[in-house]
Amino acid sequence: MLQQLGSTGKLFLLNIVNQNWKQGRTPRAWKNAHVVPILKKDKDPKELKSYRPISLMSCTGKVAERMVNRRLYWLLENRGLLCEEQSGFRSARRTEDQLFTICQKIQGGFQDGTHTTAIFVDLQQAYDQVWRKGLLLKIQRLGINRNLYRWIKSFLHERTIQTKFEDKVSSHHTLEEGLPQGSALSCTLFLIYINDLAKEVRCNKALYADDLVIWHTHRYARQSASPKVTKQNLNIRLSDQQLKKEEHPSYLGVQLDHRLNLKKHAANLKRKTMKRLSLIKRLASTSWGSDMDTLRSLYLGYVRSVLDYNLCVQASSSKTVQSEIDRVQNHALRFICGGMRSTPTAACEIHARIEPLGLRREKATLKMYERTQRMNPLHPAKLLVEN
C-alpha cells in the first residue's frame, strides 16, 4: 500500500520520518506490537511453550526502521566495527562461510594428526534477554551518537505489546528488556550487543547471529579439555557444570560427526528430500501438473533447493555419502522424464536439462574459493584458503 502512494503521499511520509529523526524520537504507535500466538507443528496446544509468538507492528514504523538500519549498518561496516568471526545478518556473508571454516580446520587437523574439540553454544531466548542499557552503552562506545543514538534510544524505550487471540486483544504490557521481534533494526542491534563476545573468547570461534561454536586443535586431545580425560569422553566443564557430549552436533542445519564423513547429515537430507519428492508425485497425478516442465520446476524449487544447501561441505564428504545424495536426483530424473530404472542417468540429465549434483558441488567449491579472494583480508575463511 505504501509503495503505491503517489509523489505527494511519499513526500508526506518522508517528512514525518525526517521530523522524528531530527527530534530523536519515535511515535508511540510505532512501538506497539500485536502478538499473535501460532501453534508449532506437532505440539500440545495446552502448553504455553507450544506457541510461536508472531509480532505484527506498524508498517509505517517498519519503513522508518529500515531507513535507520541502513544508515547504522553502513556505519558499522564502513568503520570495520563488527568482528570478522560474525557472519549473521551481514551482506556478502553466508552460513557456508562458518561451516567451511570449522570443517576445513577439522580436516586440516586430520591431515596433521591432531585432535579438534568443539563446543557448540546455543543462547536461549537471545533476543528477549538483551539488556537495553548495556546495549546503549555499547553503541556509545562504538562512537555512534547524536541523532542516530537518540533515535535508537527512543526506539527501545517504553515498547509495548498486546496479545491478539481470535477476536480478542489484551491490554498493553510494557517490555523492559529485549529487542522487538520482527524488526529489521533488531538484527543489527543484536550484532552490536554480541560483538564483544568474540574478543572475550580467546580461541578459534565462529558466530552466526547467536549461534556460537568455539574449538581448539592440538596433538593431544587432553590439551583441549581438562587434565581428566578418558577414552570415551572429555571432561569439559563450564562454570562447574559438566558439558554434555553430542555425537552428532547440529550447526547451522548440518549434522557433524567425529570423523566428519557426514553420514548422518546425508541420511537426514535424503529422508527429507525423498518425502518432498513423494509429494510431487502426488501432484503429478492431477490433470494440471503432469507435463515434464512442471515436474522439473517443482523439483528444482522444492527438492534440489534443499540438496543445494552447503554444497561446499558436501564436496568434502566421502564418495559413498555423495552417491547417497545423488540417488535422490537420479530417482527424480527418471520420474520427470518418465524413464525406466535401466535408463542411463546421463540421458535423463540431458533430456531434463538438469546438471549432475557432482558438477554443482565442484562449481560451489570454485565459487567459494573465488568469494574468498574478495573478502576482508582478516576474514577467517580467506586466511584458511590462502594457507
Salt bridges, closest charged atoms under 4 A:
GLU77 OE2 - ARG90 NE 2.93
GLU84 OE1 - ARG93 NH2 2.97
GLU96 OE2 - ARG94 NH1 3.30
GLU96 OE2 - ARG371 NH1 3.72
ASP97 OD1 - ARG371 NH1 2.87
GLU158 OE1 - ARG28 NH1 3.54
GLU158 OE2 - HIS157 NE2 3.50
ASP167 OD1 - LYS168 NZ 3.27
ASP196 OD2 - LYS138 NZ 3.21
GLU247 OE2 - LYS245 NZ 3.92
ASP308 OD2 - ARG304 NE 3.78
ASP308 OD2 - ARG360 NH2 2.76
GLU324 OE1 - LYS270 NZ 3.01
GLU324 OE2 - ARG327 NH1 2.22
ASP326 OD1 - ARG361 NH2 2.96
GLU355 OE2 - ARG360 NH1 2.52
GLU355 OE2 - LYS363 NZ 3.37
GLU370 OE1 - ARG374 NH2 2.86
GLU386 OE2 - LYS382 NZ 3.48
